[in-house]
Amino acid sequence: MDVGFPELLLIVGLLLATAAALSGLLQGTVLSISVLSVAAGVVLALAGVVHVRPDDQDLVHVIELALVFTLFSDGLVADRELVRRQWHPPARALVVAMPITFALISLGAHLLFPALTWPEALLLGAVLSPTDPVVTSTVVTAERVPPLVRHTLNLESGLNDGLALPLVLFFLVLATPGGEPGPAALDLAGKSLAGVAVGFALALLAARLLPRLPGRGMTERYEGIYALGLALVAFGLTEATYGNGLIAAFVAAISLGLLVRDLPEAFAEFNENVSAIFQVVTFFLFGALIVVTGYEGSVLALIGFILVTLLVARPVAILLAFVRSRLGRSERLFVAWFGPKGVASMLFALFVLSSQAPDRTLVFDVAAFVILASIAAHGLTDTVGARWIERRLGTESGEVAE
């Protein structure tokens, strides 16, 4: 990044302070923190204040850290949702709907962007498969939305980041010149299994140490730091030896929650805050990179792909997955629409941009505009959607009563 360290701290400080100060005002509106951060990156890049290079190693490190904290935070949130008994709808969304979404997006990418090879089209599908409820915070916090719907969206988004990661890594290898399916699959499988083993082993060790800590144990002030340390150790140890550190961090978070039933709230809250800080920074970098890379492809193809991703792939996948489910018609339609693209897709897209894939810039640009369209479309409709489902469920209840 062609900007001095003091100037960088100035920009990051202003971003974080502004994001925190406006969080209450922006909650439930399309002008979310993510939109402001991306807009700041775009404006400052256009003004020539910052210039971000896709091959900058510092950028890669920021992306990796953001992914570590995001996946670890998602794992802790997913564990809290897993303790509920209604796991069938989220399981349908993850096991059935997510693969269908991935397949439809990949097919659309291959048809609309002939320049993309099949591995690159599948890579784009993997990048855009995860969902992110942060974009539609009203949906997952409003009491007017049925608890089962909120639970389904929360648990789906908490787990699909980690599930999409191996796909992104696998197709990234295949899209890179010289990548072979067999060796790539074996290498990914080995590193994934090693990451799972390291993540679980560290979580087990951390869980057993908790009641045996010297003195009176941890003070409340350092509870979140204990969990944060586990995330960094899981990633660092795995990457320094053998395995995938991102998978290790994700598994460590889920395992820790399952092993420690009374996990302190600070574990999740502190890590969500740290994750939010890195997300603001990556949103900013994301906006700056959009300016640097530009988009020189067909605008009609891009618009068509956005429509396919938001209006076809997700809705069709969810409606097929939820046939004969316990969710009613209105609830299915609600879940089908609210599958916004957000943090994980941004980070995966940045990960692709910093790779050696031949069409990495096109994959990044297309993913970037889909994410921006999703933020706008889903951010504009979250409050309206919450009110809609409240009215619909009230109407349906009245019809049943009659």
C-alpha positions in Angstrom: 0.0 0.0 0.0 1.5 3.3 -1.1 0.7 5.2 2.1 2.9 5.9 5.1 2.3 4.3 8.5 1.0 7.4 10.2 -1.4 8.1 7.3 -2.6 4.5 7.4 -3.3 4.8 11.1 -5.1 8.0 10.5 -7.4 6.5 7.9 -8.0 3.3 10.0 -8.7 5.4 13.1 -11.2 7.6 11.3 -12.9 4.6 9.8 -13.2 2.8 13.1 -14.4 5.9 15.0 -16.9 6.8 12.4 -18.2 3.3 12.1 -18.7 3.1 15.9 -20.2 6.6 16.1 -22.8 6.0 13.4 -23.6 2.3 14.2 -26.8 3.3 16.0 -28.0 5.6 13.3 -27.2 3.2 10.5 -28.6 0.0 12.1 -31.3 -1.4 9.9 -30.6 0.9 6.9 -28.8 0.2 3.6 -26.1 2.7 4.6 -24.4 0.1 6.8 -20.9 0.2 8.2 -19.8 -2.1 5.4 -21.2 0.3 2.7 -19.5 3.3 4.3 -16.1 1.5 4.5 -16.3 0.3 0.9 -17.3 3.8 -0.2 -14.4 5.3 1.7 -12.0 2.9 0.0 -13.5 3.8 -3.4 -13.4 7.6 -2.8 -9.8 7.7 -1.5 -8.6 5.4 -4.2 -10.2 7.6 -6.9 -8.7 10.7 -5.2 -5.3 9.1 -5.4 -4.8 9.2 -1.6 -4.3 5.4 -1.3 -3.2 2.9 -3.9 -3.5 -0.8 -3.0 -1.7 -3.4 -5.0 -3.2 -6.9 -5.3 0.2 -8.5 -4.9 1.1 -6.6 -1.8 2.2 -9.1 0.9 0.9 -6.9 3.6 -2.6 -7.1 2.0 -2.4 -10.9 2.0 -1.6 -10.8 5.8 -4.5 -8.5 6.5 -6.8 -10.8 4.6 -5.6 -13.9 6.4 -6.0 -12.3 9.8 -9.4 -11.1 8.9 -10.4 -14.6 7.8 -8.9 -16.1 11.0 -11.0 -13.8 13.3 -14.1 -14.0 11.1 -14.1 -17.8 11.0 -13.3 -18.1 14.7 -16.0 -15.7 15.6 -18.4 -17.6 13.3 -17.5 -20.8 15.0 -18.3 -19.4 18.4 -21.6 -18.0 17.2 -22.5 -21.3 15.4 -21.9 -23.2 18.7 -24.4 -21.0 20.5 -27.0 -21.7 17.8 -26.2 -25.5 17.8 -27.4 -25.9 21.4 -31.0 -25.3 20.2 -33.1 -28.3 19.2 -34.4 -27.0 15.9 -31.4 -28.0 13.7 -33.3 -29.6 10.8 -34.0 -26.3 8.9 -30.3 -25.1 9.2 -29.1 -28.6 8.2 -31.3 -28.5 5.0 -29.9 -25.0 4.2 -26.3 -26.2 4.6 -26.4 -29.8 3.2 -28.9 -29.3 0.4 -29.4 -25.6 -0.4 -25.7 -24.6 -0.3 -24.5 -27.1 -2.9 -27.4 -26.2 -5.2 -26.6 -22.5 -4.8 -22.9 -23.2 -5.6 -23.8 -25.2 -8.7 -26.3 -22.7 -10.1 -23.9 -19.7 -9.5 -21.0 -21.7 -11.1 -23.2 -22.6 -14.1 -24.3 -19.0 -14.5 -20.7 -17.8 -14.3 -19.6 -20.2 -17.0 -22.4 -19.3 -19.4 -22.2 -15.5 -18.9 -18.5 -15.1 -18.8 -16.9 -17.3 -21.5 -13.4 -16.1 -20.6 -13.7 -18.1 -17.4 -12.6 -21.7 -17.4 -14.7 -24.3 -15.5 -12.3 -24.2 -12.5 -12.6 -20.4 -12.4 -16.4 -20.5 -12.7 -16.5 -23.0 -9.9 -14.1 -20.8 -7.9 -16.5 -17.9 -8.3 -19.4 -20.1 -7.3 -17.5 -21.1 -4.1 -16.7 -17.5 -3.3 -20.3 -16.4 -3.5 -21.9 -19.4 -1.8 -21.6 -18.2 1.9 -24.2 -15.9 3.4 -23.8 -13.1 6.0 -26.6 -11.9 8.3 -24.5 -8.8 9.3 -25.6 -7.2 6.1 -29.3 -7.6 7.2 -28.9 -7.2 11.0 -32.6 -6.3 11.4 -33.6 -9.7 10.1 -31.6 -11.7 12.7 -32.4 -9.4 15.7 -36.0 -8.3 15.1 -38.5 -10.1 17.4 -41.2 -9.9 14.7 -39.1 -12.4 12.7 -39.9 -16.0 13.9 -37.2 -17.4 16.2 -36.8 -20.5 14.0 -36.2 -18.3 10.9 -33.6 -16.2 12.8 -32.0 -19.4 14.1 -31.8 -20.9 10.7 -30.2 -17.8 9.1 -27.7 -17.4 12.0 -26.6 -21.0 12.1 -26.4 -21.3 8.3 -24.2 -18.2 8.0 -22.1 -19.3 10.9 -21.2 -22.6 9.4 -21.2 -22.0 5.6 -18.1 -19.8 5.7 -16.1 -22.7 7.0 -17.8 -25.2 4.6 -17.1 -22.9 1.6 -13.4 -22.5 2.5 -12.2 -25.9 1.3 -14.1 -25.4 -2.0 -12.4 -22.0 -2.5 -9.0 -23.4 -1.8 -9.5 -26.5 -4.0 -10.7 -24.6 -7.1 -8.1 -21.9 -6.5 -5.5 -24.6 -7.0 -7.3 -26.0 -10.1 -7.6 -22.5 -11.6 -3.8 -21.9 -11.1 -1.6 -23.0 -14.1 -0.3 -26.5 -13.4 -2.9 -27.4 -10.9 -4.0 -31.1 -11.1 -7.3 -32.4 -9.6 -5.8 -35.5 -8.1 -2.8 -34.0 -6.3 -4.7 -30.9 -5.4 -7.5 -32.9 -3.8 -5.1 -35.1 -1.8 -3.1 -32.1 -0.6 -6.3 -30.2 0.4 -7.7 -33.3 2.1 -4.5 -33.8 4.1 -4.2 -30.2 5.1 -7.9 -30.0 6.0 -7.7 -33.1 8.2 -4.6 -31.8 9.8 -6.3 -28.5 10.5 -9.3 -30.3 12.0 -7.0 -32.4 14.2 -5.0 -29.4 15.4 -8.1 -27.2 16.0 -9.8 -29.9 18.1 -6.6 -30.8 20.0 -6.0 -27.2 21.0 -9.6 -26.7 21.9 -9.5 -29.8 24.1 -6.3 -28.5 25.8 -7.8 -25.1 26.3 -11.0 -26.5 27.7 -9.1 -28.7 30.2 -6.9 -25.9 31.3 -9.8 -23.5 32.1 -10.8 -25.0 35.5 -7.1 -25.7 36.4 -5.7 -22.2 35.9 -3.6 -21.0 38.9 -5.0 -18.6 41.4 -8.6 -17.8 40.9 -8.5 -18.4 37.2 -8.9 -15.8 34.5 -10.2 -12.4 35.4 -13.2 -11.3 33.3 -11.1 -8.7 31.6 -8.9 -11.4 29.9 -11.5 -14.1 29.1 -11.9 -12.9 25.5 -8.2 -12.6 25.1 -7.8 -16.3 26.0 -10.1 -17.3 23.2 -8.3 -14.9 20.8 -5.0 -16.5 21.7 -6.5 -19.9 20.9 -7.5 -18.6 17.4 -4.0 -17.3 16.7 -2.2 -20.4 18.1 -4.5 -22.7 16.0 -3.7 -20.8 12.8 0.0 -20.2 13.5 0.8 -23.7 14.7 -0.9 -25.4 11.7 0.6 -23.1 9.1 4.1 -23.4 10.7 3.9 -27.2 10.6 1.4 -28.8 8.2 -2.3 -28.1 7.6 -4.7 -25.4 6.9 -4.7 -22.7 9.6 -8.0 -21.2 8.7 -9.8 -24.6 9.1 -7.9 -25.1 12.4 -9.2 -21.8 13.7 -12.8 -22.5 12.7 -12.8 -26.0 14.2 -11.1 -24.8 17.4 -14.0 -22.3 17.9 -16.7 -24.9 17.4 -14.9 -27.5 19.5 -14.3 -25.1 22.4 -18.0 -24.3 22.6 -19.0 -27.9 22.5 -16.4 -28.9 25.1 -17.1 -26.0 27.5 -20.9 -25.8 28.1 -20.7 -22.7 30.2 -18.4 -20.8 27.9 -18.0 -17.1 29.1 -19.9 -14.6 27.0 -16.8 -12.6 26.6 -15.2 -15.3 24.5 -17.7 -14.6 21.7 -18.3 -10.9 22.3 -14.6 -9.9 22.4 -13.8 -11.9 19.3 -16.8 -10.5 17.5 -15.4 -7.0 18.3 -11.9 -7.9 17.0 -13.4 -9.5 13.9 -15.5 -6.3 13.3 -12.3 -4.2 13.4 -10.6 -6.2 10.8 -13.8 -6.4 8.7 -14.0 -2.6 8.6 -10.4 -2.5 7.4 -10.9 -5.2 4.7 -14.1 -3.4 3.5 -12.0 -0.3 3.0 -9.3 -2.3 1.1 -12.0 -4.0 -0.9 -13.3 -0.7 -2.1 -9.9 0.6 -3.0 -9.1 -2.6 -5.0 -12.4 -2.2 -7.0 -10.9 1.0 -8.3 -7.5 -0.4 -9.0 -8.8 -3.5 -10.9 -11.7 -1.9 -12.7 -14.1 -3.8 -14.8 -13.7 -4.2 -18.5 -16.2 -7.0 -19.2 -19.7 -6.9 -20.5 -22.1 -4.9 -18.4 -25.1 -6.8 -19.5 -23.4 -10.1 -18.6 -22.6 -8.7 -15.2 -26.2 -7.5 -14.6 -27.4 -10.9 -15.7 -25.1 -12.7 -13.3 -26.1 -10.5 -10.4 -29.8 -11.3 -11.1 -29.0 -15.1 -11.4 -27.1 -15.0 -8.1 -29.6 -13.1 -6.1 -32.9 -13.9 -7.7 -32.4 -17.5 -9.0 -29.6 -19.4 -7.3 -30.4 -18.8 -3.7 -34.2 -18.8 -3.9 -34.4 -21.9 -6.1 -31.9 -23.8 -3.8 -33.8 -22.9 -0.6 -37.2 -23.7 -2.0 -36.0 -27.1 -3.2 -34.2 -27.8 0.1 -37.2 -26.9 2.2 -39.8 -29.0 0.5 -41.9 -30.7 3.2 -40.1 -28.8 6.0 -41.6 -27.5 9.2 -41.2 -23.9 7.9 -44.4 -22.4 6.4 -44.7 -20.9 2.9 -44.0 -17.3 4.0 -41.0 -18.4 6.2 -39.5 -20.3 3.2 -39.8 -17.3 0.9 -38.3 -15.1 3.6 -35.2 -17.4 4.1 -35.0 -17.8 0.3 -34.5 -14.1 -0.2 -32.3 -13.3 2.7 -29.1 -14.9 1.7 -26.9 -11.8 1.5 -23.3 -11.9 0.4 -20.9 -10.2 2.8 -17.8 -10.6 4.8 -16.7 -14.1 3.9 -17.3 -13.6 0.2 -15.3 -10.3 0.3 -12.4 -12.0 2.0 -12.5 -15.0 -0.3 -12.6 -12.6 -3.3 -9.6 -10.8 -2.0 -7.9 -14.1 -1.4 -8.5 -15.0 -5.1 -7.2 -11.6 -6.2 -3.9 -12.2 -4.4 -3.4 -15.6 -6.0 -1.9 -16.6 -9.3 -5.1 -17.6 -11.1 -5.0 -16.3 -14.7 -8.5 -14.6 -14.5 -8.3 -13.6 -10.8 -9.1 -10.0 -11.6 -12.3 -10.9 -13.5 -13.4 -13.3 -10.7 -12.7 -10.6 -8.1 -14.5 -7.8 -10.1 -17.6 -9.9 -10.7 -17.7 -11.1 -7.1 -17.2 -7.5 -5.9 -20.2 -6.1 -7.9 -22.4 -9.0 -6.8 -21.5 -8.3 -3.1 -22.2 -4.6 -3.5 -25.6 -5.3 -5.2 -26.4 -7.8 -2.4 -25.5 -5.2 0.3 -27.8 -2.7 -1.3 -30.7 -5.0 -2.2 -30.8 -6.9 1.1 -29.9 -3.9 3.2 -32.9 -2.0 1.7 -35.3 -4.8 2.3 -34.4 -6.2 5.7 -36.7 -3.9 7.7 -39.5 -4.2 5.1 -39.0 -7.9 5.0 -39.3 -8.2 8.8 -42.6 -6.3 8.7 -43.8 -8.4 5.8 -43.3 -11.7 7.5 -45.0 -10.4 10.6 -48.1 -9.5 8.6 -48.0 -12.7 6.6 -47.8 -14.9 9.7 -50.6 -12.9 11.3 -52.8 -13.4 8.2 -52.0 -17.1 8.0 -52.8 -17.6 11.7 -56.1 -15.8 11.2 -57.0 -18.0 8.3 -56.2 -21.1 10.3 -58.3 -19.9 13.2 -61.3 -19.3 10.9 
